[in-house]
Amino acid sequence: MVTTNFKSLKVRLVCKTMPTIPPDEGRLDVGMQDKAQAVHAGLKQKDGSMFFECALEAGLDEATGKPTFRGPFVQGTPEARFLYLSWKRKGASSSPWYWRVKIPLSGITWKEVSLVKPNDVLEADITGRRPHATDPISWRRGRAGAA
């Protein structure tokens, strides 16, 4: 795989409503999970929705004509890259993760990447997405700092 033309871009995940967490679950950190398994919190919007943003790089895979992604938040194999939106338990637990939702990057085209300007984000509404969901995500270009 020969990858060229790496371009920095920002992605935003939008959750109009967050899942209900059982009260006995305790406190959780909720946000974008990086490769070191740290969870980076989102920003609550005036309308109550949540924005989760991270930076990544996209390059053109010359063999397939599709983008490939890299960066501290990008998970998975080169053929199946994704982001994690994670609910991580605070404190000791047999499993640190209450919930992790995979957000596949496969729905982003090279055309979308090439049209992103410095003040743009690629945005996906993931409201209601469940862990282990495999359906594709629709991405659209938006403005950084705007809903």
KOLTORPA-649415 format. One line per 8 residues: number of its first residue (from 1); for each residue z, y, x of N, C-alpha, C. Coordinates in steps of 0.05 Angstrom, whole numbers, plus 5000, padded with zeros to 4 digits. Each point is the difference from the previous one (the first is absolute). Example, Ala and Ser with C-alpha at 12.3 -4.5 7.8 and 13.67 -1.06 7.14 Angstrom:
1) 5156 4886 5264 5000 5024 4982 5000 5024 5018 ~ 4986 5021 4993 5001 5024 5016 5014 5022 4985
This chain:
1) 5000 4976 5017 5000 5024 4983 5000 5025 5018 ~ 4979 5016 4998 4999 5025 5014 5005 5022 4980 ~ 5021 5015 5006 5008 5022 4981 4998 5026 5015 ~ 4987 5019 4986 4996 5027 5012 5008 5021 4980 ~ 4998 5025 5009 5004 5024 4983 5027 5000 4986 ~ 5022 4995 5015 5026 5001 4987 5006 5028 4991 ~ 5011 5002 4977 5006 5026 4987 5028 4999 4989 ~ 5016 5020 5005 5027 5002 4988 4998 5009 4971
9) 5016 4987 4983 5001 5009 4973 5028 4994 4988 ~ 5006 5013 4978 5025 4996 4986 4994 4986 4974 ~ 5018 4981 4993 4998 4987 4974 5025 5006 4984 ~ 4997 5000 4974 5022 5006 4982 5000 4979 4978 ~ 5024 4988 4996 5004 4982 4977 5015 5016 4979 ~ 4991 4998 4976 5013 5015 4977 5012 4979 4981 ~ 5026 5003 4994 5013 4984 4980 5010 5019 4978 ~ 4988 4999 4977 5008 5017 4978 5027 4993 4989
17) 5006 4974 5000 5027 4990 4993 5007 4979 5020 ~ 5025 5000 5009 5010 4980 5019 5012 4977 4985 ~ 4998 4976 5011 5012 4976 4987 5030 5004 4998 ~ 5011 4988 4979 5029 5001 4995 5013 4979 5019 ~ 5021 5008 5013 5015 4982 5018 5026 4993 4987 ~ 5007 4974 4998 5026 4992 4988 5023 5014 5014 ~ 5020 5010 4986 5022 5014 5012 5016 4983 5020 ~ 5001 4974 4996 5015 4983 5018 4986 4995 5027
25) 4975 5010 5002 4985 4997 5025 5010 5018 5022 ~ 5014 5021 4992 5010 5019 5020 4979 5020 5009 ~ 5006 5015 5021 4983 5021 5009 4976 4989 5016 ~ 4977 5012 4996 4976 4991 5013 4986 5024 5013 ~ 4988 4996 5023 4981 5019 5011 4973 4993 4989 ~ 4986 5020 4989 4974 4996 4988 4980 5018 5014 ~ 4977 4988 5009 4980 5016 5013 4979 4983 5014 ~ 4983 5014 5016 4980 4987 5015 5013 4986 5024
33) 4992 4974 5004 5012 4985 5022 4982 5001 5024 ~ 5011 5007 5023 4985 4999 5025 5002 4973 5013 ~ 4986 4996 5023 4999 4974 5013 5027 4992 5012 ~ 5018 5020 5005 5027 4995 5010 5019 4993 4977 ~ 4990 4998 4976 5014 4994 4975 5019 5023 4991 ~ 4996 5024 5010 5014 5023 4990 4986 5009 4975 ~ 5016 5010 4981 4989 5010 4974 5001 5030 5000 ~ 4978 5013 4994 4997 5029 5000 4999 5009 4971
41) 5019 5016 4992 5003 5008 4972 4977 5017 4991 ~ 4995 5000 4974 4980 5017 4987 5011 5026 4991 ~ 4984 5015 4987 5007 5027 4989 4998 5000 4970 ~ 5023 5007 4987 4999 5001 4971 4986 5026 4992 ~ 4983 4998 4980 4984 5022 4990 5014 5013 4976 ~ 4992 5024 4993 5012 5014 4977 4997 4984 4974 ~ 4979 4984 4997 4996 4985 4976 5015 4973 5000 ~ 5015 4995 5022 5016 4975 5002 4985 4978 5015
49) 4975 5003 5005 4985 4980 5015 5008 5001 5029 ~ 4993 4979 5015 5006 4998 5028 4974 4999 5016 ~ 4999 5015 5023 4978 4999 5019 5011 4986 5025 ~ 4985 4981 5011 5006 4987 5025 4975 5004 5018 ~ 5004 5013 5023 4977 5006 5017 5004 4990 5028 ~ 4978 4993 5013 5000 4993 5028 4973 5006 5013 ~ 5000 5002 5026 4976 5005 5015 4990 4973 5011 ~ 4974 4997 5002 4988 4977 5012 4973 5008 5012
57) 4988 4982 5014 4973 5004 5011 4981 4980 4989 ~ 4976 5009 4994 4979 4983 4990 4976 5001 5019 ~ 4989 4977 5007 4976 4999 5016 4979 4983 4987 ~ 4976 5004 5007 4977 4986 4989 4996 4974 5014 ~ 5001 4977 4986 4993 4974 5011 4970 4998 4999 ~ 4987 5002 5023 4971 5001 5000 4987 4975 4990 ~ 5014 4977 5002 4988 4975 4990 4999 4999 4970 ~ 5020 5011 4986 5002 4998 4971 4993 5026 4986
65) 5002 5022 5014 4996 5026 4987 5024 5009 4984 ~ 5022 4986 5003 5025 5006 4985 5020 5012 5019 ~ 5019 5015 4989 5021 5012 5017 5020 4978 5008 ~ 5012 5004 5023 5023 4985 5009 5022 5020 5005 ~ 5024 4992 4997 5023 5018 5001 5020 4992 5021 ~ 5013 5021 5011 5022 4995 5019 5020 5023 4997 ~ 5024 4995 5011 5021 5020 4999 5027 4987 4995 ~ 5022 5015 5003 5027 4988 4998 5007 4990 4972
73) 4985 5007 4979 5006 4991 4973 4981 4978 4991 ~ 4979 4995 5015 4979 4981 4992 5010 4971 5007 ~ 5000 4983 4980 5008 4972 5002 4976 4981 4997 ~ 5004 4975 5007 4980 4980 4995 4980 4996 5023 ~ 4981 4982 4995 4979 4994 5019 4978 5021 4998 ~ 4983 5002 5021 4978 5019 4998 4982 4996 4976 ~ 4998 4976 4990 4983 4994 4977 5014 5006 4973 ~ 5026 5003 5000 5015 5004 4975 5023 5019 5005
81) 4994 5025 5006 5021 5020 5005 5012 5009 4973 ~ 5026 5008 5002 5014 5010 4977 5024 5016 5008 ~ 5011 5015 4981 5025 5014 5004 5022 4987 4983 ~ 5025 5004 5008 5022 4990 4984 5015 5024 4988 ~ 5005 4999 4974 5020 5017 4987 5023 4981 4996 ~ 5023 5007 5012 5023 4981 5002 5025 5011 4989 ~ 5016 4982 4989 5028 5005 4991 5017 4983 5018 ~ 5014 5013 5019 5016 4987 5020 5030 5003 4994
89) 5014 4977 5000 5029 5001 4996 5014 5014 5022 ~ 5021 5015 4993 5017 5013 5020 5023 4980 5006 ~ 5006 4997 5025 5022 4982 5007 4991 4971 5004 ~ 5019 4983 5006 4995 4972 5006 4990 4985 4975 ~ 4980 4983 5004 4990 4984 4978 4984 4977 5012 ~ 4998 4978 4985 4984 4977 5010 4970 5007 5002 ~ 4992 5019 4984 4973 5010 5001 5001 5031 4998 ~ 4988 5014 5019 5001 5029 4999 4984 5013 4977
97) 4980 4985 4990 4981 5011 4981 5007 4992 4971 ~ 5004 5020 4983 5002 4995 4972 4973 4996 4988 ~ 4981 5017 5009 4973 4999 4989 4981 5013 5020 ~ 4976 4989 5003 4979 5012 5016 4974 4997 4985 ~ 4986 5022 4998 4974 5000 4986 4978 5005 5021 ~ 4981 4982 5001 4977 5003 5018 4980 5018 4987 ~ 4991 5019 5016 4979 5019 4992 4976 4995 5018 ~ 4980 4985 4990 4977 4994 5017 4983 5025 5006
105) 4990 5001 5025 4983 5022 5008 4971 4993 4996 ~ 4994 4976 4991 4972 4991 4998 4983 5016 4980 ~ 5013 5015 4982 4986 5016 4981 4989 5026 5011 ~ 5008 5007 5024 4991 5025 5013 4974 4995 5014 ~ 4979 5015 4993 4974 4997 5013 4997 5019 5024 ~ 4980 4993 5017 4995 5018 5023 4990 5027 4990 ~ 4986 5001 4978 4990 5025 4989 5024 5018 4992 ~ 5021 4988 4987 5024 5015 4993 5014 5011 5025
113) 5002 4983 5020 5013 5008 5025 4984 5023 5013 ~ 4974 4998 5001 4984 5021 5013 5000 5026 4985 ~ 5006 5000 4974 5001 5025 4984 5027 5014 5001 ~ 5021 4986 5010 5027 5012 5001 5000 5023 5020 ~ 5009 5023 4990 5003 5024 5016 5029 5002 5010 ~ 5006 5018 5019 5026 5002 5012 5023 5004 4979 ~ 4995 5014 4978 5022 5005 4981 4998 4981 4976 ~ 4985 4978 5002 4998 4981 4979 5018 4976 5005
121) 5005 4985 4979 5014 4974 5001 4983 4981 4984 ~ 5002 4974 5006 4989 4979 4983 5024 4991 4983 ~ 4997 5001 4974 5022 4996 4982 4994 4976 4981 ~ 5022 4985 4995 4998 4978 4981 5024 5000 4981 ~ 4995 4997 4974 5021 4998 4981 5008 4970 4998 ~ 5024 4994 5009 5009 4972 5000 5022 4995 4979 ~ 5002 5018 4981 5020 4996 4978 4997 4973 4988 ~ 5022 4985 4998 5000 4974 4988 4990 4977 5017
129) 4992 5005 5024 4991 4979 5018 5023 4982 5007 ~ 4996 4974 4999 5021 4980 5005 4996 4988 5027 ~ 5022 4989 5012 4997 4985 5024 4981 4977 4996 ~ 4985 4993 5020 4981 4977 4999 4975 5006 4984 ~ 4997 5024 4990 4975 5007 4985 4977 4999 5020 ~ 4977 4991 4991 4977 4998 5018 4976 5016 4991 ~ 5003 5013 4976 4977 5016 4990 4996 5024 5019 ~ 4975 5009 5002 4994 5023 5017 5012 5026 4991
137) 5003 5018 5018 5012 5026 4995 4977 5020 5000 ~ 5000 5019 4981 4980 5022 4999 5012 5023 5015 ~ 4984 5011 5018 5008 5023 5017 4983 5024 4992 ~ 5012 5024 5002 4984 5024 4996 5010 5021 5020 ~ 4982 5019 5004 5007 5022 5019 5016 5021 4985 ~ 5022 5009 5013 5016 5021 4989 5007 5020 5021 ~ 5015 5020 4993 5008 5021 5019 5029 4995 5009 ~ 5004 5003 5026 5027 4997 5011 5018 5020 4987
145) 5024 4991 4992 5020 5018 4988 4995 5005 4970 ~ 4980 4988 4989 4994 5005 4971 5002 4974 4985 ~ 5008 5002 4975 5002 4976 4983 4973 4995 4986
